[in-house]
Amino acid sequence: MDQNDVEQLLTIMCQLHVQGQFIPILEADICGFLYHLAISNGLCTPDRIHLDTRVQGSHSANDKFDLAIGVINNPASRRPTIIPDLVGESKI
């Protein structure tokens, strides 16, 4: 998934919002809908997209990001992280 793909998903989401078909009330609504759009449009596989997750290299081991796309680092660990290709934070 690259910048053009992200822009495409954001455009779809904004168009649906303008049409009154998508009305987010929480940041989680935005992230969850982007998750859905990425998978349903074949831009990302479910094993690479994660919500409210820890990302390798963040300032704190407890930092969580709204959306991250990447490979799971140490999936058998009690506290796996994502090696990110893309990290997203949403604000309402």
C-alpha positions in Angstrom: 0.0 0.0 0.0 1.5 3.4 -1.0 0.6 7.0 -0.7 -1.7 6.9 -3.8 -3.6 4.0 -2.2 -4.1 5.9 1.0 -5.3 9.0 -0.9 -7.7 6.8 -2.8 -9.2 5.4 0.4 -9.4 8.9 2.0 -11.2 10.2 -1.1 -13.7 7.3 -1.0 -14.3 7.9 2.7 -14.8 11.7 2.2 -17.2 11.1 -0.7 -19.3 8.8 1.4 -19.3 11.4 4.2 -20.4 14.2 1.9 -23.2 11.9 0.7 -24.3 11.2 4.3 -23.4 7.5 4.0 -20.5 7.6 6.5 -20.9 9.7 9.7 -18.0 9.1 12.1 -18.5 10.1 15.7 -15.2 8.7 17.0 -11.7 8.3 15.7 -12.2 4.5 15.9 -15.0 4.9 13.2 -12.5 6.5 10.8 -9.8 3.9 11.4 -12.2 1.0 11.3 -13.7 2.2 8.0 -10.2 2.7 6.5 -9.4 -0.9 7.6 -12.5 -2.1 5.9 -11.9 -0.1 2.7 -8.2 -1.3 2.5 -9.2 -5.0 2.7 -12.3 -4.9 0.6 -10.5 -3.0 -2.2 -7.7 -5.5 -2.1 -5.1 -2.9 -1.1 -4.0 -4.7 2.1 -4.3 -8.2 3.5 -5.7 -8.7 7.0 -2.4 -10.0 8.4 -0.7 -6.6 7.6 -3.3 -4.0 8.9 -3.7 -3.4 12.6 -5.8 -1.0 14.8 -4.8 0.5 18.1 -1.4 -1.2 18.1 2.2 -0.9 19.2 4.8 0.0 16.6 8.4 -0.9 16.7 10.7 2.1 17.4 8.1 4.3 19.1 9.2 6.4 22.0 7.5 4.2 24.6 6.7 0.5 24.6 3.1 1.6 25.7 2.5 3.9 22.8 -0.3 2.7 20.6 -1.2 4.0 17.1 -4.7 4.2 15.6 -3.7 2.3 12.5 -0.5 0.6 11.3 0.3 -1.4 8.2 3.2 -3.7 8.3 4.7 -7.0 9.4 4.1 -8.3 12.9 7.4 -8.5 14.9 7.6 -11.4 17.2 4.0 -12.6 16.9 4.4 -15.2 19.6 5.3 -12.6 22.1 2.9 -11.3 24.8 3.6 -7.8 23.4 4.2 -8.1 19.7 4.8 -4.9 17.7 4.4 -3.9 14.1 7.3 -3.1 11.8 5.5 -0.3 10.0 5.3 0.5 6.4 2.6 3.1 7.3 1.3 4.5 10.5 -1.9 6.6 10.8 -3.4 8.7 13.6 -6.9 10.2 13.2 -8.3 13.2 15.1 -11.9 14.4 15.3 
